């Protein structure tokens, strides 16, 4: 199985004391790669998250 380099990123903004908004990206340096033992493909993905604390 060939080696690979991957990059993940998380940007977060806490506009109010109890509310946080996050954007996340996984596997940003390539479209997909094989994960050990070479049977599962990990694809590029993006997520948004809104967290409220009370």
C-alpha positions as CSV (number, residue, x, y, z in Angstrom):
1,X,0.0,0.0,0.0
2,X,1.5,3.4,-1.0
3,X,2.1,6.1,1.6
4,X,0.0,9.2,1.7
5,X,-0.3,12.6,3.4
6,X,-3.6,14.0,4.5
7,X,-4.8,17.3,6.0
8,X,-7.8,18.2,8.2
9,X,-9.0,21.6,9.1
10,X,-11.4,23.0,11.7
11,X,-12.5,26.6,11.8
12,X,-14.6,27.7,14.8
13,X,-16.3,31.0,15.8
14,X,-17.9,31.6,19.2
15,X,-20.1,34.7,18.6
16,X,-21.8,34.5,21.9
17,X,-20.8,32.9,25.2
18,X,-23.1,29.9,24.8
19,X,-23.1,29.4,21.0
20,X,-20.3,28.1,18.8
21,X,-20.3,27.5,15.0
22,X,-17.7,25.2,13.4
23,X,-16.7,24.2,9.9
24,X,-14.6,21.1,9.4
25,X,-12.9,19.5,6.4
26,X,-11.3,16.0,6.3
27,X,-8.8,14.6,3.8
28,X,-8.4,18.0,2.1
29,X,-5.2,17.2,0.2
30,X,-6.6,14.4,-2.0
31,X,-10.0,13.1,-3.2
32,X,-9.6,9.8,-1.4
33,X,-7.1,7.3,0.0
34,X,-7.1,3.7,1.1
35,X,-7.0,3.1,4.8
36,X,-5.3,0.1,6.4
37,X,-5.5,-2.8,5.5
38,X,-6.3,-1.3,2.1
39,X,-10.0,-2.2,1.9
40,X,-11.7,1.0,3.1
41,X,-11.6,4.2,1.0
42,X,-11.7,7.5,3.0
43,X,-13.2,10.3,0.9
44,X,-12.9,14.1,1.3
45,X,-15.7,15.4,3.4
46,X,-17.0,18.6,4.9
47,X,-19.1,19.2,8.1
48,X,-20.8,22.1,9.8
49,X,-21.6,22.0,13.6
50,X,-23.6,24.3,15.8
51,X,-23.1,23.8,19.6
52,X,-25.2,25.4,22.3
53,X,-24.1,25.4,26.0
54,X,-26.6,25.9,28.7
